[in-house]
Amino acid sequence: MGNGTAGNEALRVAMADKGETVESLAGKVGVDPKTTARWLADGRIPHPRTRIAVANLLGRPAKELWPEPFRRRDLPWFREWTELEQQASCLRWYEPLLVPGLLQTEAYARAVLATGGLLSQSEVEENVAARLDRQRVLEREVPLQLVTVIDEVVLRRQVGGERTVMAGQLSHLADLGEREHVQVRVIPAESPWHTGLAGPFVLARMADGAEAAYLDNQLRGQVVTESADLASLGGRWESVTGEALPRRRSIELIREVATTWR
């Protein structure tokens, strides 16, 4: 198995099993053949988006071909997305039930992660720290452009044992929404059923124009790179934004609801 430091035998075997050469694989994933050769000979680890594309093409888990990025304690299937998230220039994020992770306060994140007692206290704290660390993308010199759409129920369902958790979270959410590079838009409760209620999703755009998406469920998340799937999610994004209040009215609603939690 490739170890990221000296030749990647796992990748070599996977390519042979699929009948791929250095040149054919490079052509299919859009890189120079010299780059692919370095993956094999030098154990170089490609960009996360490229790792996903290669793994999908070869029918192998990315962590089998390049285990090094997965040796951190993060959940392996989420590690791929966090790397893409950190490198994205723009995120479009829809959440029907929760405040998006990049906009959560520490208290809200801790309450969400501790719900149900499924994680130990130390695991909760590790995950809270990781979530807060991810939020640094909003503080970069060239910050991430973040557009989020949430349903009004997110503002009105209590998370955490103390009402102050929600009051603090909504004030924080409104403050972030005032930033030039962050938009928080709310779909009002009186809106009828819409396509977004089928589940949350995130669309990421990289500086070079490449795109990826992330879907979540009860067990694990999934990074999506297929163009047809991205197009479908893009259509859903247009649908949910069409249901949402304008930016300024959304901030006003968030601040109004925040006062009910005090």
BELQUI-V636449 format. One record per residue. N is the residue number from 1. SS is DSSP state (~ for helix, > for strand, _ for the rest). Layout:
N/SS + N/SS
This chain:
1/_ + 2/_ + 3/_ + 4/_ + 5/_ + 6/_ + 7/_ + 8/_ + 9/~ + 10/~ + 11/~ + 12/~ + 13/~ + 14/~ + 15/~ + 16/~ + 17/~ + 18/~ + 19/_ + 20/_ + 21/_ + 22/~ + 23/~ + 24/~ + 25/~ + 26/~ + 27/~ + 28/~ + 29/~ + 30/_ + 31/_ + 32/_ + 33/~ + 34/~ + 35/~ + 36/~ + 37/~ + 38/~ + 39/~ + 40/~ + 41/~ + 42/_ + 43/_ + 44/_ + 45/_ + 46/_ + 47/_ + 48/~ + 49/~ + 50/~ + 51/~ + 52/~ + 53/~ + 54/~ + 55/~ + 56/~ + 57/~ + 58/~ + 59/_ + 60/_ + 61/_ + 62/~ + 63/~ + 64/~ + 65/~ + 66/_ + 67/_ + 68/~ + 69/~ + 70/~ + 71/_ + 72/_ + 73/_ + 74/_ + 75/_ + 76/~ + 77/~ + 78/~ + 79/~ + 80/~ + 81/~ + 82/~ + 83/~ + 84/~ + 85/~ + 86/~ + 87/~ + 88/> + 89/> + 90/> + 91/> + 92/> + 93/> + 94/> + 95/> + 96/_ + 97/_ + 98/_ + 99/_ + 100/_ + 101/~ + 102/~ + 103/~ + 104/_ + 105/_ + 106/~ + 107/~ + 108/~ + 109/~ + 110/~ + 111/~ + 112/~ + 113/~ + 114/~ + 115/~ + 116/~ + 117/~ + 118/_ + 119/_ + 120/_ + 121/~ + 122/~ + 123/~ + 124/~ + 125/~ + 126/~ + 127/~ + 128/~ + 129/~ + 130/~ + 131/~ + 132/~ + 133/~ + 134/~ + 135/~ + 136/~ + 137/~ + 138/~ + 139/~ + 140/_ + 141/_ + 142/_ + 143/_ + 144/_ + 145/> + 146/> + 147/> + 148/> + 149/> + 150/> + 151/> + 152/_ + 153/~ + 154/~ + 155/~ + 156/~ + 157/_ + 158/_ + 159/_ + 160/_ + 161/_ + 162/_ + 163/~ + 164/~ + 165/~ + 166/~ + 167/~ + 168/~ + 169/~ + 170/~ + 171/~ + 172/~ + 173/~ + 174/~ + 175/~ + 176/~ + 177/~ + 178/_ + 179/_ + 180/_ + 181/_ + 182/> + 183/> + 184/> + 185/> + 186/> + 187/> + 188/_ + 189/_ + 190/_ + 191/_ + 192/_ + 193/_ + 194/_ + 195/~ + 196/~ + 197/~ + 198/~ + 199/_ + 200/_ + 201/> + 202/> + 203/> + 204/> + 205/> + 206/> + 207/_ + 208/_ + 209/_ + 210/_ + 211/> + 212/> + 213/> + 214/> + 215/> + 216/> + 217/_ + 218/_ + 219/_ + 220/_ + 221/> + 222/> + 223/> + 224/> + 225/_ + 226/_ + 227/~ + 228/~ + 229/~ + 230/~ + 231/~ + 232/~ + 233/~ + 234/~ + 235/~ + 236/~ + 237/~ + 238/~ + 239/~ + 240/~ + 241/~ + 242/~ + 243/~ + 244/_ + 245/_ + 246/_ + 247/~ + 248/~ + 249/~ + 250/~ + 251/~ + 252/~ + 253/~ + 254/~ + 255/~ + 256/~ + 257/~ + 258/~ + 259/~ + 260/~ + 261/_ + 262/_
